[in-house]
């Protein structure tokens, strides 16, 4: 591994985090906010992406040049707003598990735009995962990387190829939600982070059933409706496994990180409890 190239990459490049819903993105965004000073991070307002884009475009070039991370529920193509070299980063997740997590998130979140619709129309998990309620219901990961958000049309093989080309040519790499710790270790090595990427897990659902408790026919229907995402995810898994080997991330590295991260989390919880007692 070329550590000098990693140092240059970290200092010269900006990175654009494409936050795909229910892939650990909030936890990751909070980590970036902890590791980087605020003037090096531009966060997209997921409730008003056009306004965030306008704010970005109106910033002087020298301010935009300071950004090391642009992050949020953004569409592909934000690299055009950054004056220097940039690469994308995303975290992928098993498509069926991602949709299950999103469905139960919408159900438990009254403020979500589709919460009322799910309740009033009694939309089931199968209905949600095999319909076109929102763009995330069908091949969300391919849609995100191919910049295709028209929910009146299905994703095609052309969109898949476009997403794959963007992944291969414009990404630092893609992490996996199911291997979140390994993803952070890879980022630490590639970007030569001096501080360890310890984190506090955020936005975890407690109301969803276990995967094995759901009807197999429901899971198969969701899988079929998201076939391009399933294929895309398998490709990403293979690339990720190869990258771990290339970067020599070992089981002992992972075990040590998890021990230290648990200590970080325990200390955080203790501080929160002490603060609550004082207040």
N, C-alpha and C positions, 0 to 999 in steps of 0.2 A: 504493500500500500504506500502511495506517494504522499507523505504527510505535508510536504511543501506545497504540492498542488492543492491539497485540501485547505491549507491555510489561505492560499490565494483565492480559492473558490469562495470561502466564507467571507472574505473581506471585500471582494470585488463584485460578486453576484448578488442580485436580489432573488428572492424565492417567493413564489406565488402559491399559496395553499388553497386548493380547490376543496372546500368543505362540503362533502357529500353527506346528506343527513343520515344520522344514526350510524356513524362509523368511528366514533371517539373524537370527533372534531372539536367539541367544546373543551374537552380535557387537553387536547393538543394546543388549542389557541391559548388557553390559560398558561400552559407551559411556556409558549413563545413570549407571552407578556412578562413572565418571570425572568426569562433569560436575556431579553433584549430591552434596552431603554426605549421609552415611549416614542421618541422621535425617529426610531428605526423601524417602527411597526405602523402599518396602515390597516385598520380594521373596517371591513365592509359592514354596513348596516343591512342585515338580512331582510328587514322590513321595508327598506327603501334603497334597493341597489342602484337605480338610476341617479338618485341624489348623491350616493357615495361616489359614483363615477364622475359626476359633475365636480364634486369637491376635489377629487384626484386631478382631473384635467386642469382645473383652475390654479392648482398649486404651482409656484415657480419651479422651474426645472431643477434648480439646486436643492430644493427641499425634497422633491421626488427622488433625486439621486441618493439621498440619505437612507431611503427605505431599504432594509434588509429583508423584510417580510411584508407581503400584502396577503391578507387572509380573510376568509369568510365564504358565504354561499354565493360565490361569484361564477360567472360564465367564463368559458375559455376565451382568451384573447386579451386579457388585461396586461400582457407583456408590452403591448403597444404604447402604454402610458408611462412606462419606465424608461428613462434615458440611457441606462446602461444595460449590460448583459443580465439576463434573468433566466431562471428555470422554474418549472412547475413542480409541485409536490402534492400528492393526495394520499389518502388512506382508503383502501378498499375493504369490503366485507362480503362474506358469503351472501349472495343476493336474497335468498329466501329468509335467512336470519335478519337481514337488514330490514326487509319489509315487515316482518313480524314485529320487530322492535319499533318501527315507525308507527305501525297501526295502533299499538297499545299506548304509544306516546301521545298520539292524537286523541285517543279515547280519554286519557287521564288529564288532558290539558284544555280546560275550558276556553282559554284565550286563543287556541289554535284556530285558524280560519275554517278548517273543515271539521272541527269537533261537533258543532251543532248538527251538521249534515249527517255525520256518522250516527249520532244518537237518534235524531228524528226519523231517519230513513232505515234505521236498524241495519246498517251496512256491516256485513260479516267480514272476517279476515280474508276469506276466499274472494268475496266481492271486491274488497280493497286491493288485493294483490293481483287481480286478474282484470282490472278495469282501467279507466283513464280518468280517475278522479283528479289527480294532479300528476305532473310529469314524473314524480318519483315512483309511481306505481308500475312503471314499465321500463325496464332496462335503464335505471337511473344513472348507473356508472358509465355506460356507453354514451348516454345523452350528455352527461356532464363533460366528457372529454371530446365529444364531437360537436358541442355547442348546439344541440338540437333539442329544443324545448316545446315543440309544437305537439300538444297532447291530442290533437285530432288525427294524427298520423302515427303509425307504428315505426319503431326503429327498423332500419334495413341493414343488410350486409354492408352497404356503402358506409353507413354511419359507424358500424363496427370497425371497418378498415381505417376510417378517418381517426377514430379514437385510438386505435392501436398505433397508427403512425405518429400521433401526437405524443403518446406515451413513450415510444421508442426514441423520438427525436427531440422532445422539448421538456422532458422530465428529468429531474435529478435521479429519482426512482419513485416507486410507489410502495407505501407501507401497507400493512395488513392489520385490521382491527383485532383479529384473532391472535396476532403476534405483535401486540402493541409494544411490549418491552424490547423485543428485538428490533423493531422499527426505530425506537429511540436510540438504541445503541449504534445502529447503522448511521443515523443522522449525526450523532456525536462524533463518530469517526470521520465521516465525510466532511463535516463542517468544522471539525477541530474545536468543539465546544470545550472551554475550560471548566465550566460548571456542569456538574452531573445533571442529567435531565429527569430528576425526580419529580413526581407529579401526584396530584390528588384527583381521583376519579370523579367526574362530574356528569350529571344528567343521566344517571343509570335508572332504568325502569325496574320497578318492583312489582308491577301489576300484570306482567305477561306470564303465560304458562310456560313450562319447560317445552323444548322443541319436541321431545318424545311424547308429550301428552297431546299433541295436535293430530288431527286426522291425516293419515298419509295421503289421501286423495286431495286434501287441501294443499299440502306441501307440494305435491306433484303438479297441481294446477298452477301454483305460483311459479314453480320452477320452469314450466313450459312457457308461461307468459313472459318470462324474463330469460329466455334461452340465450340471448346474446350476452347478457350480463354474466350468466353462468359460465359461458365459454371464456369471456373476457377475464373473469375472476380466476379461472383455472390457469390461464396464461400468466396472470400476475403472480399467482402462487409459485409457479415454477421459476419465474424470474427472481422472485424474492429468495427462494431457497438457494439458488445459484449465487446470489449476491452475498448471502451469509457466509458461504464457503469462500468466496473471493476476498471478503473482508476479514476472514478468520474470526468470526464471532462464535465463541465456543459456549458449551453448556456451563462451564465454570464462570465465564464472564456473565452469563445470564443469571446464574444462581446468586452471584455476589451482588449484582445490581438489584435483584429482587429483595435481598436481605436489607440492603441499604435503603431501598425505597420504602420498605415497611417501617423502618426506623424513622424516616422522614415523615411518613404519614402519621405514625404514632405521636411524634413530637408536634405535628400540626394540630391534631385532635386535642392533645393536652393543652396547647396554647389557647385554642378556641374555648375549651372548658374553663380555663383559668380566667379568660377575658369575660366570659358569661357570668362567672361567679362575682367578679369585681363590679360589673355593671348591674 
